[in-house]
Every structure is written in structure tokens, then in C-alpha cells.
Amino acid sequence: MTEITPLRIGTRGSPLALAQAYEVQARLAVAHPDLARPGAIEIVVIKTTGDVVLDRTLAAIGGKGLFTKEIDEAQLEGRVDIAVHSMKDVPTVLPDGIDLPCILEREDTRDAFVCLKASRLADLPAGAVIGTASLRRGAQILYRHPHLRVEPLRGNVQTRMRKLEEGVVDATLLAMAGLRRLKLADRVTSALETEDMLPAVAQGAIGVTCRAGDAAAHRWLAPLDHADSHLRVLAERAFLTVLDGSCRTPIGGLAELAGDQVTFRGLVIRPDGSQAHELRLTGQRSDAEAIGRTAGEQLLDRCGPDFFDFKAEQGR
């Protein structure tokens, strides 16, 4: 970076994506005084396929990568230097030439129940409609509360909040981390504990990517990386990689650290909530990534060859 060339941060344009980009900008300015001066950092908004196509579920239009593809291309073409992502949106296999050297300290991993009619998910009456674009959330709702209905609900946080207020749905689920970052935690009716709603892999984590050969960008990002959060995300993404997870596959995974121990919980569930397989593994934190991988392999064995047939059905 020179005096006339700012460090360019690529991001989606949603309020949450921008809040995350500005958080990274602020942390960079604290870590590097040169980046605190006016004009040293530029936020570049990039529209992604996931932002444009809002009339279909993510599963119907291709799954993961829909919120990152265009931003990755901008990085590789040199239009931006680094990019800020919600890690749960990032495919487990990065494009050639893109590195992920930085995970910020992770926020709350839980899902939030947002409703104007009941204080808890379990209190909703039979037939109540939960709006969500997440197969993982919808499948777990149907598994634990089969008397409820799940309907697709796309759009950013503000759009989904508005549809809730308009009565399009009776309730919705959103990530606690996102609501906190948007200063909307007061809209949460109740938080769903992870024992009742296992979060998406890497939920609550912000990742920052850069070009593989960009030594300056790696140097800027190094002080922002949070080792424990990074380790947890690596374990969860290893789990997801084994299961070939995408937005077409309802999967939950969570790694938690306590001292030198890691506990990993994983879940695979059919979209209609008719069948689920869960497990819990504990081991040394130094083996966290391997434990995530082992959890994926064990769940594959438990599921059997026919469990994922629904993916082919959804693809038709």
C-alpha cells in the first residue's frame, strides 16, 4: 500500500455485511496506526448472486458460494485487497489463489427466536408458521416441534423483521451474532440454546480473506486473528468438508474449547425433520481439526448410503 493507494475491503452491501466490514476496518486501524489516517482504507461493495436472487431458497439456486463468488473474483482480479465474510457463508474449499488467514474473535453462536406472539418456540400453537431460509433451522424445528409449519423466508435481517411485523409469518429465527452486530439484540424474544438448535458451522464468526501471495495483506491481518476462534472454525469446517455440506444439506456443528480440551457436537438431519443423527466427541485441543473430521466420518457411517438421497431429489 502506498500513500495514494488505500487498502480496499470487499464486502456485500447488506447492513450486516457492512457492519462487519466496518468492524474489520476499525480493528485494522487500532492494530496499524498507518491505517487509521483518513483515506487509508476503502470499503468496496460488491453485489453477489445471493443478494440478487431473492425469490428462491439458497438450496434451489446452488447452495454455498452464492455470497462469496463475485467477491473472490474481485480479489483475484485485484479490485479489492481483502474481503470480509460471515464464515457460515464461505465454502469449505476456497478458490485457488485465495487464503483465509484471519478469523475475528467469535460472537454468540446461538440462534435467536423472534416472535410477537409467543415467548418461546415451544409455546407456539399447532400450525404456526416459522419463516426461515435455512434448511438447518427448518429441519431442526420440524424434528423437535412437528406441530409447527416452516416456510421459506429470504432477505436480509431488516426484510425478515418487516415480514414478521406484517404477519407474513408467526416467527422467525436469526443468528444472535448478526442481531448483536446490528444493535438489534433488543428484538430477540429468546435465545435458543445450542442443545435445542445446533448452529451452522462457523456461525457467529467473521473471516477475512486475501490473495495467497499478498504478503502485505497477510501482515495487516495477522494481529486480528483470534487463535481460539480460528481453531474452532477449522474443526467445524473439517466436519463439513467430510459431509460435503452445502445449503442443500441440513447440518449443524459446534466446537467448544475448555482449557486444553475440545468438545465437538455434530448433527445431520433430513429437511423434513423425519430423521436425525447426532454425536459428541471430546479430545485434545491440538487435535481439534482431526476431531471435526472424525465426527464427519462417524456421522457418515451412522447415516448409511441412503440418508442423503434427498439432495438428488432437491436438485431435480
C-alpha positions in Angstrom: 0.0 0.0 0.0 1.3 3.5 -0.9 0.3 6.9 0.1 -2.2 7.2 -2.7 -3.5 3.6 -2.8 -5.9 2.6 0.0 -6.3 -0.9 1.4 -9.6 -2.0 -0.2 -12.0 -4.1 1.7 -14.5 -6.1 -0.4 -17.9 -6.8 1.2 -21.6 -7.4 0.4 -23.8 -4.4 0.7 -26.3 -5.6 3.3 -26.4 -3.7 6.6 -24.9 -6.7 8.4 -22.2 -7.2 5.9 -21.3 -3.5 6.1 -21.3 -3.6 9.9 -18.8 -6.5 9.7 -16.6 -4.7 7.2 -16.5 -1.6 9.3 -15.6 -3.7 12.4 -12.6 -5.1 10.5 -11.7 -1.5 9.4 -11.8 -0.3 13.0 -9.6 -3.2 14.2 -7.1 -2.7 11.4 -6.9 1.0 12.4 -6.2 0.1 16.0 -3.6 -2.6 15.1 -1.8 -0.4 12.5 -1.6 3.4 13.0 -0.9 3.9 9.3 -4.3 2.5 8.5 -6.0 4.9 10.9 -5.4 8.0 8.8 -8.2 9.3 6.6 -8.4 7.5 3.3 -6.2 4.7 4.3 -9.0 2.1 4.0 -11.7 1.9 1.4 -14.9 -0.2 1.7 -15.9 -1.6 -1.7 -19.4 -3.0 -2.0 -19.8 -6.0 -4.3 -23.2 -7.4 -5.2 -23.3 -11.2 -5.1 -25.7 -13.8 -6.7 -27.2 -14.4 -3.2 -28.1 -10.7 -2.9 -29.7 -10.6 -6.3 -31.9 -13.7 -6.4 -34.3 -13.5 -3.5 -37.4 -15.3 -4.9 -35.9 -18.8 -4.3 -34.2 -20.6 -1.4 -30.4 -20.8 -1.4 -30.7 -24.6 -1.9 -32.7 -24.0 -5.1 -30.2 -21.7 -6.7 -27.0 -23.6 -5.9 -26.2 -23.6 -2.2 -22.9 -22.2 -0.7 -20.7 -19.8 -2.7 -23.6 -17.6 -3.6 -22.4 -14.9 -1.2 -18.7 -15.2 -2.0 -18.1 -15.9 -5.7 -18.2 -12.4 -7.0 -16.1 -11.1 -4.1 -13.5 -13.8 -4.7 -13.3 -12.8 -8.3 -12.8 -9.2 -7.3 -9.9 -10.2 -5.1 -8.2 -12.3 -7.7 -8.6 -9.5 -10.3 -7.0 -7.0 -7.9 -10.1 -4.9 -7.5 -10.1 -5.4 -3.7 -7.2 -6.5 -1.4 -9.1 -8.3 1.4 -12.7 -9.4 1.9 -14.9 -9.8 4.9 -17.3 -12.7 5.1 -19.7 -14.3 7.5 -17.9 -17.6 7.8 -21.0 -19.7 7.7 -21.4 -18.5 4.1 -17.9 -19.5 3.0 -17.5 -22.8 1.0 -15.1 -25.2 2.7 -12.9 -25.3 -0.4 -11.6 -21.8 -1.2 -10.8 -20.8 -4.8 -7.2 -21.2 -5.9 -5.2 -18.1 -5.0 -7.4 -17.1 -2.0 -6.2 -17.5 1.6 -8.2 -17.3 4.9 -5.6 -16.1 7.4 -7.9 -14.3 9.8 -10.9 -15.2 12.0 -12.0 -12.5 14.4 -13.0 -13.4 17.9 -16.2 -15.3 17.6 -19.6 -13.8 18.7 -22.6 -15.7 20.2 -23.1 -18.9 18.2 -26.8 -19.3 19.1 -29.9 -18.8 17.0 -32.5 -16.2 18.2 -36.2 -16.8 18.3 -38.0 -13.6 17.2 -41.8 -13.6 17.6 -44.6 -11.2 18.5 -47.0 -13.9 19.7 -45.0 -16.3 22.0 -42.0 -16.1 24.3 -40.5 -19.4 23.2 -40.5 -21.6 20.2 -42.2 -24.4 22.2 -45.1 -22.1 23.1 -46.3 -21.6 19.5 -49.6 -23.3 18.7 -50.0 -26.1 16.2 -49.9 -24.8 12.6 -47.9 -21.7 13.5 -45.6 -20.6 10.6 -41.9 -20.2 11.1 -40.2 -18.3 8.3 -36.6 -19.2 7.5 -34.3 -19.6 4.5 -32.2 -22.1 6.4 -32.7 -25.8 5.9 -30.8 -26.5 9.1 -33.1 -24.3 11.2 -36.3 -25.6 9.5 -35.3 -29.2 9.8 -34.5 -28.9 13.5 -37.8 -27.1 14.1 -39.7 -29.9 12.4 -37.7 -32.6 14.2 -38.3 -31.2 17.7 -41.7 -29.4 17.0 -43.5 -31.4 14.3 -46.8 -29.5 15.0 -45.3 -26.3 13.5 -45.0 -25.3 9.9 -41.8 -24.0 8.2 -42.0 -21.6 5.2 -39.1 -20.1 3.1 -38.3 -16.5 4.1 -35.4 -14.8 2.2 -33.9 -11.3 2.5 -31.6 -9.5 4.9 -32.3 -9.2 8.7 -34.4 -6.0 8.2 -36.5 -7.5 5.5 -37.3 -10.6 7.6 -38.1 -8.4 10.6 -40.5 -6.4 8.5 -42.3 -9.5 7.1 -42.7 -10.7 10.7 -44.3 -7.5 11.7 -46.6 -7.6 8.7 -47.8 -11.0 9.8 -46.4 -12.9 6.8 -45.1 -15.4 9.3 -45.7 -16.0 13.0 -42.0 -16.2 14.0 -38.5 -16.3 12.5 -35.1 -17.4 13.6 -32.0 -15.3 13.1 -28.4 -15.5 14.3 -27.8 -13.9 17.6 -24.4 -12.7 16.4 -25.9 -10.8 13.5 -28.5 -9.1 15.6 -25.9 -8.0 18.1 -23.7 -6.6 15.4 -26.7 -4.6 14.0 -27.5 -3.4 17.6 -30.8 -5.2 17.3 -30.4 -7.6 20.3 -33.4 -5.9 21.9 -35.6 -7.5 19.2 -34.8 -11.1 20.4 -37.7 -12.8 22.1 -35.5 -15.6 23.4 -32.2 -17.3 22.6 -32.2 -20.9 21.5 -29.6 -22.9 23.5 -27.4 -25.0 21.3 -28.7 -28.2 22.9 -32.1 -27.3 21.2 -30.9 -25.8 18.0 -27.3 -26.7 16.9 -25.9 -23.7 15.0 -24.5 -23.7 11.5 -20.8 -24.5 11.1 -18.8 -21.3 11.9 -21.9 -19.3 12.9 -21.0 -16.1 14.7 -17.5 -16.0 13.1 -16.2 -13.3 10.8 -13.5 -14.3 8.4 -11.1 -12.1 6.3 -9.6 -13.5 3.1 -6.8 -12.1 0.9 -4.8 -13.2 -2.1 -2.4 -16.0 -1.4 0.7 -14.1 -2.5 -0.2 -10.8 -0.9 2.4 -10.5 1.9 1.2 -7.0 2.9 -2.3 -8.2 3.4 -1.2 -11.1 5.5 0.8 -8.8 7.6 -2.1 -6.4 8.1 -4.4 -9.2 9.1 -2.1 -11.2 11.4 -2.9 -9.2 14.6 -6.6 -9.5 14.1 -6.7 -13.3 14.1 -8.1 -14.9 17.2 -6.4 -18.2 17.7 -9.2 -20.0 19.7 -11.9 -18.9 17.3 -9.8 -19.9 14.3 -9.2 -23.3 15.8 -12.9 -23.9 16.4 -13.8 -22.8 12.9 -11.2 -25.1 11.4 -12.7 -28.1 13.3 -16.2 -27.3 12.2 -15.2 -26.8 8.6 -13.3 -30.1 8.6 -16.5 -31.7 9.8 -18.5 -30.0 7.0 -15.9 -31.0 4.3 -16.3 -34.7 5.1 -20.0 -34.4 4.8 -19.8 -32.4 1.6 -22.1 -29.9 3.2 -23.9 -27.2 1.4 -27.2 -25.2 1.7 -28.9 -28.3 0.3 -27.8 -30.4 3.4 -29.2 -29.6 6.9 -26.0 -29.8 9.0 -25.2 -28.4 12.4 -21.7 -28.3 14.0 -20.1 -26.7 17.0 -16.7 -26.9 18.5 -16.1 -25.6 22.0 -12.9 -25.2 23.9 -12.3 -25.5 27.6 -8.6 -25.4 28.7 -6.7 -28.0 26.6 -9.9 -29.9 25.7 -12.2 -29.5 22.7 -15.8 -30.8 22.6 -17.4 -31.2 19.2 -21.1 -31.7 18.5 -22.4 -32.6 15.1 -25.8 -33.1 13.5 -27.1 -34.3 10.2 -30.9 -34.2 9.6 -33.4 -34.7 6.8 -35.0 -31.4 5.6 -38.5 -32.7 6.7 -37.2 -33.4 10.2 -38.1 -37.1 9.9 -34.7 -38.5 10.9 -31.6 -37.1 12.5 -28.2 -38.3 13.6 -26.2 -36.6 16.3 -22.9 -37.2 18.0 -20.5 -35.6 20.6 -16.7 -36.1 20.6 -14.1 -34.8 23.1 -10.4 -34.7 22.8 -7.3 -32.5 23.0 -7.5 -29.0 21.5 -4.4 -29.8 19.5 -6.4 -32.4 17.7 -9.5 -30.2 17.1 -9.4 -30.3 13.3 -8.9 -34.0 13.3 -11.7 -34.4 15.7 -14.0 -32.5 13.4 -13.0 -34.7 10.5 -13.6 -37.8 12.6 -17.0 -36.6 13.6 -18.0 -36.2 10.0 -16.7 -39.7 9.1 -18.6 -41.2 12.0 -21.8 -39.5 11.1 -21.5 -40.7 7.5 -21.2 -44.2 8.8 -24.2 -43.8 11.0 -26.4 -42.3 8.3 -25.8 -45.1 5.8 -25.8 -44.8 2.0 -29.4 -43.7 1.5 -29.7 -40.9 4.0 -28.6 -38.1 1.6 -30.9 -39.2 -1.2 -33.0 -36.0 -0.6 -30.1 -34.0 -2.1 -30.7 -35.6 -5.5 -34.5 -35.0 -5.1 -33.9 -31.3 -4.4 -31.6 -31.0 -7.4 -34.4 -32.1 -9.8 
